[in-house]
Each structure stands twice: as C-alpha cells, then as structure tokens.
Amino acid sequence: MRHIISLLMENEAGALSRVAGLFSARGYNIESLTVAPTEDPTMSRMTIVTSGSDDVIEQINKQLNKLVDVVTVMDLTDGDHIERELMLVKVRATGNDREELKRMTDIFRGRVIDVSDKTYTIELTGTEHKLDRFLQAIDHTLILETVRTGASGIGRGDRILKL
Amino acid sequence: MELTGAEITIRCLQEEGVEYVFGYPGGAVLFIYDELFKQEQVKHVLVRHEQAAVHAADGYARSTDKVGVALVTSGPGVTNAVTGIATAYLDSIPLVVISGQVPTSYIGEDAFQEVDAVGITRPCVKHNFLVKDAKDIAATLKKAFYLAKSGRPGPVLVDIPKDVSNQKAEYSYPATVSIRSYNPQVQGDIGQIKRAAQLQLTELVRLLGAPCTNTLMGLGGFPASDQQFVGMLGMHGTYEANMGMQNCDVLLAVGARFDDRVIGNVAHFNSVPRKIIHIDIDPASISKRVKVDVSIVGDVANVVSDLLSVLNSSKQKPDAAALKDWWKQIAEWRSANSLSYKNSSELIKPQYVIETLHKITGGDAFVTSDVGQHQMWAAQYYKFNQPRRWINSGGLGTMGFGLPAAMGVQLAHPGATVACVTGEGSIQMNIQELSTCKQYRLPIKVIALNNRYLGMVRQWQEFFHGNRYSQSYMDALPDFVKLAEAYGHVGILVEKPSDVEGALKEAFARKDDLVFLDFRTDSTENVYPMVPGGKGLSEVILAEDL
C-alpha cells in the first residue's frame, strides 16, 4: 500500500544520504522524496512516498526513527492529511494547440508561466493523481519536458509535526 | 584555553577515561600521534593492520563495560578499518573510531590517501561525523562516546581532517550531551548480557521452571552448567534447544533478534501457534523477522527485574503438571545426545580439543574465535558459565577476528587466561598480529584447529555441492610452529590425540608466553547438528543421520 511519511531531520550535510541509504540498503521503495529547510533553518522537513506491506511500513518507520539525524517521524497516511505536488511542463504550443493547451491549463487550474513563440511552460499544483490526469488529458506528443517535485504532505487540522 | 585540534582530541580521550587506543599512524593523523606521544595517560597499541586495530578495540569493549577506541589514518587506513567497523556494527559493540582525513581544502580533489570516510562507513556505523572546525571536536567526541554506548550500542566514526587537527580553538569538555534528534527510550550497554542481568535472568528462569537456551551471541548469558540450560540454539544448536524453540507454547526472547542463523526458515518457524514475548532495547528489532505477540522495549536488566517483582508478588504459579510433561519431552530430545561424537585414538577430533581446553582452563577462560567450524565447536563444547567470556563475530562472521580481539581482551584483563580458538584459514587473515602480541607481551594461547581445509566451506560442499571441494583445500600451509617462533613466540605441534591434554597443560602453564598450538585435526569432521540454510529448526541433520 502507498504511504506518505513525513519527517523532521537535522539540516546537516549527509542527513539526506542517511535516509536515502537506509532505503536502498534495506530494499525499501522510494516513489518520491522531497526535502527542504523549515522555518527553523537548522531543521529540514522531508516527505517520502513509499509503498509496502504493513510490516514493511512499520520497519521503515522504526528504522527512520533510529537514524540519529532524524528528529521525528509521522506516517501521514495514518490520518487525515493533504498532499501537494508541483509540476512544470514545457509543451510545444503552436497553431491550434496553443488555445487548446491554455484551455486545459485553465480547467486544471494551472498557469502558463513562460511563453515563447513555439512553447508554453505550464505550472500545475495538486495531488500526484491530478498531475497524472493532466498529462493524460493533453496531447502526449506535445510534451517536451516534465519536472515534478514529488509530493509534499501535511496533516489536517491539529495533526502537527513539530519538535 | 586555546589548544590545537590534536591536543583537544587527546584531552577528550583522557576525559572519557580511555585506557587504550588501538591504531596505526599515517600522514593525516600525524598531529594527533604527536600529542599522543606527549602524554602517558592514554596508552597506544600499535597493531600491524588497521582491521586488527578495530577488532582489538572491539575485543576490549566486548570483554568490559567500556567503549573501545581505534585511531587510523585517511584513505587505506579507513578502508582497512571498515571490516572491523562492520563487525562491531552487526554485533552492536560500542566503538569510537577516529580517522584522519586529508586537509579540508583538499577534500573532493582525489588527494593522496583521500577516501570519503563518512560515505564509505555510513551503512555500517551507528552514526558518523566529519569535523570541519577544531572548535567542534570536543562536542563531537562527547557525542560519539555517548552514541556508541547508549541505547542499542554501536560503532561511531569521527573523521578529522589534518588541518583541523592542527587548528587552534578554544577548548572545554562539555559536561553533558544533548542531541535533540536522539533520545533512546532506555540506556543500554554492550550488546551482550551483563553480569547483573545474568543473575536476574537466572532467577527468572528458576522461577518459571522452563528450559533456557542461548543464541551464539548470548552464550554465558545463562550458565551452561545449569540443569535448565538446553544448549545453544540455531543452525548448529542442540536438538533439544531447537525442538524446544519449535514446539514450545510460549517463547520469552530476551534481547535476541531472531536472525536467519537462529530460527532458520521464517515460514517454518511461524507454522506453529506459539506465543512470543520479546524484550529488546531496540524497537526496530521487534517484529522485524518474526511477528511477536507481546513486545517490551527496554534494557534487559531493568525489564527482567520488573518482571521478577511482578511474578514474585503474583499468586499464580507455573503449571507444575504441564512443566513436568514438557521436561519429559525435553529429556526425550536430550537423549538424542546431539553433541556426541566418536573420539579417536588415531586422529585428533576438534571437539575433543575444545572439551580438553575447557577442562584445562576450568571453564573460566576468555575465549575468542574466528569464523568457521572451529567457532561452532568452541560455542558447542566450551560451556560458558559467565557473560562476556565468549568473544566472537556472530553477525558479520569475520575471519581474522579472533587474534586481534584476543589482544584487546588480554589488555583489558591482564593476568586473565585468554584463548583464541581458530583455524589455519582464519588465523592467516590477521596473523601479522603475532608481532603486536610480542611487542605488548600478550600471553594469548592460540588454539589452531588445523584440518587443512576451510572446514565450514568444505562441509557445505560435502552436503550441498556433491563433494566438489572447490578452493577449500588449504595447500602450501606454513609451518606454524616455526612461524610462531619467528615472531618470538612458542609453537607446539600436536599430531596425536594422546598429546592433546599434555600440550594444552604445557601451553597454559607458560603464563608469560604466547603459545601457538597447531593441532592437526581430523579433516573430515563436520559440525553437527546442522539445520541447513533455509530450513526449519526441526529439519535438522544429526551426526547419526549420515
């Protein structure tokens, strides 16, 4: 089953490779991994999308907790949460496609953030699923480049991951 | 007070009460060695290979309550140390390994003797640090010692670039350590049972009236001479221990981690509906391979002591009738006499050597071992009654561990009897340490069970590879007696069973000498019982089956 694990860790050199190394050494899946410093610059927040049986997910949580650089771990999938991912798509936009691509972007509540005479760059935010659907909705042959950040997640309401 | 990074490093070791540093100098650690030279409190032991430095620190730690310390240079110094670090990691041994690094301005330039020490050791340390400023050395070393011995212990590497060890910084040793990201729920100790815990465990086993077995790593955790002890379990465990594990109703696991050599095939192990209670210091060890019914996270000594007070105040007593039936069953399995072997008057049986070793040393020696058949025979036939006496690489299975580990043990326990049980294969993986033993006058007794084969490899080839002994015959062996003599020690060749006892007596009577005993043992002897890899605990090969 798909799980989205959120963690706070020391914003230190090597901390990321400790987490990534744990996943490869123990044969766990990583579907996506995002990390950036928090409002406290000494701390980073990481979101990992992974999948596995309940036993594997339990081990992932325990093993992450064992890492000295990892401050606290939360499996967001255990409760209500929100996920967002950012995608930038560069498409060939010429002739009739220009209007069609703009319309699709509007329907998906995206924005065109860069325009050239032959291309659009579209910014789209949403769940992984929504971004997938957008890519399916437009003409595949027009896609020149796709950049996705991987999911970031946060608990709803009072579910807060803080030190 | 302003000091150089190297001075700070040595001050920190002094503050931590470090008695011995096992190491090998080189370019990147010259400033640190210079400071070592200027003081006497921390003694340095010069090994002949960095792997041995880490094993010696490891042996020191396993046989005491202390953290072992090793010091190596950058590049090959670190890569040589990696096997030792991984050995300590798999057996949860508290070590602090200090490595030199090329100067900070050279890092990443493929400088001479540069290796990414933090990167290369990351998967086999509890934690590691690269110190980029001399002002951080004291706090980092404080953390390193704390991390090494707290919670589930393990090795910690501290990498210090050469310029940092020569840089001046304000020094004060921190009184406390706080790592916000690390808060072990419990404070533990070395991954072996302490004497205090052994006493409590013994009391618990008496109170429950149940049979008790030990893992390879736990031998001595419960006295082997006790009536309730059914021997070691696992791949080469006794029939009664393994059958008891498989068929019991309730299993109380104390600090064991259910690894593949201990329970064999997981599905087979789980095929019976026993209940499992698991006490462990590491939450991640619980339900990792085997799902347990009740888990208790904590230091064994504390948990067992709490269990005892609960049990002692309880009105409920063990079901005497059920226990009687269970012991009857155990006795039946015991009668298979799974450790029996046919002694010979022609060929020296390795089991006989270990039994005689036990007799001659009164069962009271520190016994280190290498890896292979001799390790299993030592585990099976040297009946350990006390914890921390059996020193072996159980997790990683590192050949070459025994002799350097024995050096650490002997330095930690001057005057104690220390035997290194080894084979002609394993001993050659760190034989250069005979030189270190001479320099520091370590009167270790090397018990080499020389069967001219990599015995465990040969055994698997006999059982599972159609007797094709691919590369397991040790040709062109040195004359170990002459070799021992060349290093300045005493060597004794033993070729007849009737000479075994006399030779051991003579060796142990030489209190001040390292004696290398070259026992020419039966090369066809196998370790029984054996649960083949991937099989279940009751799918055992006994000696009589063949």
Chai-1 contact restraints between the chains, C-beta under 6 A:
chainA,res_idxA,chainB,res_idxB,connection_type,confidence,min_distance_angstrom,max_distance_angstrom,comment,restraint_id
A,E10,B,S181,contact,1.0,0.0,6.0,A-B,restraint_1
A,G21,B,R122,contact,1.0,0.0,6.0,A-B,restraint_2
A,G21,B,P123,contact,1.0,0.0,6.0,A-B,restraint_3
A,A25,B,P123,contact,1.0,0.0,6.0,A-B,restraint_4
A,K62,B,P283,contact,1.0,0.0,6.0,A-B,restraint_5
A,K62,B,A284,contact,1.0,0.0,6.0,A-B,restraint_6
A,Q63,B,A284,contact,1.0,0.0,6.0,A-B,restraint_7
A,K66,B,A284,contact,1.0,0.0,6.0,A-B,restraint_8
A,V68,B,H127,contact,1.0,0.0,6.0,A-B,restraint_9
A,V68,B,Y182,contact,1.0,0.0,6.0,A-B,restraint_10
A,D69,B,S181,contact,1.0,0.0,6.0,A-B,restraint_11
A,V70,B,S181,contact,1.0,0.0,6.0,A-B,restraint_12
A,V71,B,S181,contact,1.0,0.0,6.0,A-B,restraint_13
